Amino acid sequence: MGMKNRFNRFFELDGEDEFDPTPTQESPSFSKGGENRKNVNQTVPIINTKREKINNKVVPFNQQPTSKQAKITILEPRVYSEVQGIADILLEDQSVVLNFVRMDEEQAKRIVDFLTGTVYALGGDIQRIGDEIFLCTPENVSIDGTLTDIMREKELY
């Protein structure tokens, strides 16, 4: 077998130019008496599987999820054990606003430390946006500006 035939068969190029659009062919049948008769019961379907295989291999590169909507979750944690649930929300590419008004200062610091590591690992950001309020965002959300400068100008911070 020649190299050209192997190449054509490998890339499914063998016989592409000889495409027959008719769905079936009848094959002649010969009897012992030498008579040539057509056997109508024997039909050979022609299926163009090569073109179906080629069409199924096409994959677009710029697929982006269209049904995903941005979401911001507002939480007021009361104990340190809630930090894993907050990290899970960040892992789902959602932003979290945390209000530490109802929490002990030491536990709030521990939560902020834990979430700082989580946000760093995700490539996101954490910002203090109030006295006891923090905003944690994943990588796909950017925070522009700093609220502390604005609050200092108005002597609120």
C-alpha atoms as a printed R data frame, in Angstrom:
    type eleno elety resid chain resno       x       y       z
1   ATOM     1    CA   MET     A     1   0.000   0.000   0.000
2   ATOM     2    CA   GLY     A     2   1.374   3.375  -0.941
3   ATOM     3    CA   MET     A     3   2.146   6.222   1.402
4   ATOM     4    CA   LYS     A     4  -0.444   8.405  -0.329
5   ATOM     5    CA   ASN     A     5  -3.212   5.864   0.353
6   ATOM     6    CA   ARG     A     6  -2.254   5.639   4.038
7   ATOM     7    CA   PHE     A     7  -2.227   9.416   4.313
8   ATOM     8    CA   ASN     A     8  -5.622   9.724   2.633
9   ATOM     9    CA   ARG     A     9  -7.148   6.999   4.794
10  ATOM    10    CA   PHE     A    10  -5.685   8.490   7.999
11  ATOM    11    CA   PHE     A    11  -7.161  11.926   7.286
12  ATOM    12    CA   GLU     A    12 -10.353  10.440   5.839
13  ATOM    13    CA   LEU     A    13  -9.671  11.931   2.432
14  ATOM    14    CA   ASP     A    14 -10.119   8.651   0.610
15  ATOM    15    CA   GLY     A    15 -13.199   8.874  -1.612
16  ATOM    16    CA   GLU     A    16 -14.443  12.363  -0.644
17  ATOM    17    CA   ASP     A    17 -14.606  13.406  -4.276
18  ATOM    18    CA   GLU     A    18 -16.728  10.366  -5.128
19  ATOM    19    CA   PHE     A    19 -19.725  11.313  -3.010
20  ATOM    20    CA   ASP     A    20 -22.953   9.756  -4.278
21  ATOM    21    CA   PRO     A    21 -26.057  11.611  -3.086
22  ATOM    22    CA   THR     A    22 -28.395   8.669  -3.779
23  ATOM    23    CA   PRO     A    23 -29.400   6.947  -0.545
24  ATOM    24    CA   THR     A    24 -29.370   3.336  -1.866
25  ATOM    25    CA   GLN     A    25 -27.932   1.272  -4.700
26  ATOM    26    CA   GLU     A    26 -29.299  -1.920  -6.127
27  ATOM    27    CA   SER     A    27 -26.776  -4.668  -6.775
28  ATOM    28    CA   PRO     A    28 -27.236  -7.150  -9.634
29  ATOM    29    CA   SER     A    29 -27.465 -10.841  -8.787
30  ATOM    30    CA   PHE     A    30 -26.458 -13.705 -11.073
31  ATOM    31    CA   SER     A    31 -28.089 -17.116 -11.057
32  ATOM    32    CA   LYS     A    32 -26.542 -20.460 -12.120
33  ATOM    33    CA   GLY     A    33 -28.212 -20.291 -15.479
34  ATOM    34    CA   GLY     A    34 -26.297 -17.150 -16.370
35  ATOM    35    CA   GLU     A    35 -29.327 -14.925 -16.174
36  ATOM    36    CA   ASN     A    36 -28.767 -11.398 -15.047
37  ATOM    37    CA   ARG     A    37 -31.577 -10.332 -12.785
38  ATOM    38    CA   LYS     A    38 -31.918  -7.550 -10.270
39  ATOM    39    CA   ASN     A    39 -32.650  -8.526  -6.710
40  ATOM    40    CA   VAL     A    40 -34.836  -5.719  -5.388
41  ATOM    41    CA   ASN     A    41 -34.703  -7.053  -1.829
42  ATOM    42    CA   GLN     A    42 -30.959  -6.381  -1.562
43  ATOM    43    CA   THR     A    43 -30.301  -2.688  -1.172
44  ATOM    44    CA   VAL     A    44 -27.077  -1.238   0.136
45  ATOM    45    CA   PRO     A    45 -27.465   2.037   1.992
46  ATOM    46    CA   ILE     A    46 -24.802   4.654   1.420
47  ATOM    47    CA   ILE     A    47 -24.070   6.571   4.588
48  ATOM    48    CA   ASN     A    48 -21.736   9.513   4.570
49  ATOM    49    CA   THR     A    49 -20.120   9.075   7.979
50  ATOM    50    CA   LYS     A    50 -16.954  10.953   7.070
51  ATOM    51    CA   ARG     A    51 -18.693  14.317   6.899
52  ATOM    52    CA   GLU     A    52 -20.548  13.650  10.168
53  ATOM    53    CA   LYS     A    53 -17.270  12.908  11.958
54  ATOM    54    CA   ILE     A    54 -15.649  16.079  10.643
55  ATOM    55    CA   ASN     A    55 -18.572  18.278  11.706
56  ATOM    56    CA   ASN     A    56 -18.569  16.875  15.251
57  ATOM    57    CA   LYS     A    57 -14.906  17.817  15.763
58  ATOM    58    CA   VAL     A    58 -15.473  21.568  15.546
59  ATOM    59    CA   VAL     A    59 -15.324  23.249  18.970
60  ATOM    60    CA   PRO     A    60 -15.542  27.045  19.416
61  ATOM    61    CA   PHE     A    61 -12.743  28.553  21.498
62  ATOM    62    CA   ASN     A    62 -14.560  31.553  22.944
63  ATOM    63    CA   GLN     A    63 -17.222  29.783  24.995
64  ATOM    64    CA   GLN     A    64 -18.228  31.764  28.058
65  ATOM    65    CA   PRO     A    65 -20.944  30.964  30.532
66  ATOM    66    CA   THR     A    66 -23.873  33.228  29.753
67  ATOM    67    CA   SER     A    67 -26.307  32.208  32.476
68  ATOM    68    CA   LYS     A    68 -24.019  33.051  35.404
69  ATOM    69    CA   GLN     A    69 -25.105  36.193  37.219
70  ATOM    70    CA   ALA     A    70 -22.980  38.236  39.617
71  ATOM    71    CA   LYS     A    71 -24.039  37.905  43.234
72  ATOM    72    CA   ILE     A    72 -23.052  39.696  46.437
73  ATOM    73    CA   THR     A    73 -23.731  37.982  49.759
74  ATOM    74    CA   ILE     A    74 -24.037  40.093  52.933
75  ATOM    75    CA   LEU     A    75 -23.173  38.290  56.168
76  ATOM    76    CA   GLU     A    76 -22.875  39.087  59.872
77  ATOM    77    CA   PRO     A    77 -20.787  36.252  61.300
78  ATOM    78    CA   ARG     A    78 -21.023  35.629  65.041
79  ATOM    79    CA   VAL     A    79 -18.440  32.849  65.559
80  ATOM    80    CA   TYR     A    80 -15.165  31.876  63.914
81  ATOM    81    CA   SER     A    81 -16.537  28.531  62.685
82  ATOM    82    CA   GLU     A    82 -18.583  30.369  60.012
83  ATOM    83    CA   VAL     A    83 -15.393  31.269  58.119
84  ATOM    84    CA   GLN     A    84 -15.375  28.069  56.024
85  ATOM    85    CA   GLY     A    85 -18.863  28.828  54.719
86  ATOM    86    CA   ILE     A    86 -17.717  32.320  53.777
87  ATOM    87    CA   ALA     A    87 -14.690  30.865  51.959
88  ATOM    88    CA   ASP     A    88 -16.992  28.460  50.080
89  ATOM    89    CA   ILE     A    89 -19.034  31.427  48.836
90  ATOM    90    CA   LEU     A    90 -15.832  33.051  47.550
91  ATOM    91    CA   LEU     A    91 -14.842  29.799  45.846
92  ATOM    92    CA   GLU     A    92 -18.124  29.997  43.887
93  ATOM    93    CA   ASP     A    93 -16.943  33.352  42.397
94  ATOM    94    CA   GLN     A    94 -19.320  35.427  44.505
95  ATOM    95    CA   SER     A    95 -18.515  38.587  46.443
96  ATOM    96    CA   VAL     A    96 -19.076  38.798  50.204
97  ATOM    97    CA   VAL     A    97 -19.735  41.837  52.408
98  ATOM    98    CA   LEU     A    98 -18.946  41.079  56.064
99  ATOM    99    CA   ASN     A    99 -20.290  43.085  58.988
100 ATOM   100    CA   PHE     A   100 -18.458  42.310  62.252
101 ATOM   101    CA   VAL     A   101 -20.704  44.395  64.521
102 ATOM   102    CA   ARG     A   102 -21.974  41.350  66.438
103 ATOM   103    CA   MET     A   103 -18.587  39.680  66.874
104 ATOM   104    CA   ASP     A   104 -15.691  39.815  69.298
105 ATOM   105    CA   GLU     A   105 -12.730  41.777  67.906
106 ATOM   106    CA   GLU     A   106 -10.235  38.891  68.272
107 ATOM   107    CA   GLN     A   107 -12.439  36.460  66.380
108 ATOM   108    CA   ALA     A   108 -13.092  39.092  63.694
109 ATOM   109    CA   LYS     A   109  -9.327  39.490  63.210
110 ATOM   110    CA   ARG     A   110  -8.933  35.722  62.836
111 ATOM   111    CA   ILE     A   111 -11.704  35.632  60.216
112 ATOM   112    CA   VAL     A   112 -10.129  38.519  58.305
113 ATOM   113    CA   ASP     A   113  -6.740  36.728  58.390
114 ATOM   114    CA   PHE     A   114  -8.292  33.493  57.106
115 ATOM   115    CA   LEU     A   115 -10.214  35.274  54.348
116 ATOM   116    CA   THR     A   116  -7.136  37.300  53.356
117 ATOM   117    CA   GLY     A   117  -5.361  34.017  52.596
118 ATOM   118    CA   THR     A   118  -8.407  32.645  50.776
119 ATOM   119    CA   VAL     A   119  -8.797  35.755  48.643
120 ATOM   120    CA   TYR     A   120  -5.067  35.794  47.881
121 ATOM   121    CA   ALA     A   121  -5.194  32.187  46.715
122 ATOM   122    CA   LEU     A   122  -8.153  33.029  44.447
123 ATOM   123    CA   GLY     A   123  -6.438  36.132  43.040
124 ATOM   124    CA   GLY     A   124  -9.184  38.346  44.446
125 ATOM   125    CA   ASP     A   125  -9.187  41.306  46.810
126 ATOM   126    CA   ILE     A   126 -10.292  42.238  50.314
127 ATOM   127    CA   GLN     A   127 -11.021  45.840  51.308
128 ATOM   128    CA   ARG     A   128 -12.171  47.522  54.469
129 ATOM   129    CA   ILE     A   129 -15.204  49.597  53.515
130 ATOM   130    CA   GLY     A   130 -16.369  50.685  56.956
131 ATOM   131    CA   ASP     A   131 -15.545  50.630  60.640
132 ATOM   132    CA   GLU     A   132 -16.334  46.927  61.015
133 ATOM   133    CA   ILE     A   133 -17.304  46.108  57.409
134 ATOM   134    CA   PHE     A   134 -15.158  44.279  54.837
135 ATOM   135    CA   LEU     A   135 -15.680  43.443  51.155
136 ATOM   136    CA   CYS     A   136 -14.166  40.213  49.788
137 ATOM   137    CA   THR     A   137 -14.203  39.684  46.034
138 ATOM   138    CA   PRO     A   138 -12.993  36.839  43.790
139 ATOM   139    CA   GLU     A   139 -10.708  37.296  40.781
140 ATOM   140    CA   ASN     A   140 -13.444  38.197  38.293
141 ATOM   141    CA   VAL     A   141 -14.538  41.263  40.355
142 ATOM   142    CA   SER     A   142 -12.353  44.332  40.708
143 ATOM   143    CA   ILE     A   143 -12.601  46.998  43.394
144 ATOM   144    CA   ASP     A   144 -11.865  50.509  42.166
145 ATOM   145    CA   GLY     A   145 -11.058  53.335  44.573
146 ATOM   146    CA   THR     A   146 -10.535  53.389  48.300
147 ATOM   147    CA   LEU     A   147 -13.302  54.273  50.685
148 ATOM   148    CA   THR     A   148 -10.971  55.077  53.587
149 ATOM   149    CA   ASP     A   149  -9.630  58.191  51.816
150 ATOM   150    CA   ILE     A   150 -13.153  59.473  51.254
151 ATOM   151    CA   MET     A   151 -14.120  58.757  54.864
152 ATOM   152    CA   ARG     A   152 -11.029  60.553  56.204
153 ATOM   153    CA   GLU     A   153 -11.861  63.636  54.167
154 ATOM   154    CA   LYS     A   154 -15.308  63.735  55.759
155 ATOM   155    CA   GLU     A   155 -13.855  62.829  59.187
156 ATOM   156    CA   LEU     A   156 -15.981  59.712  59.434
157 ATOM   157    CA   TYR     A   157 -13.100  57.282  59.804
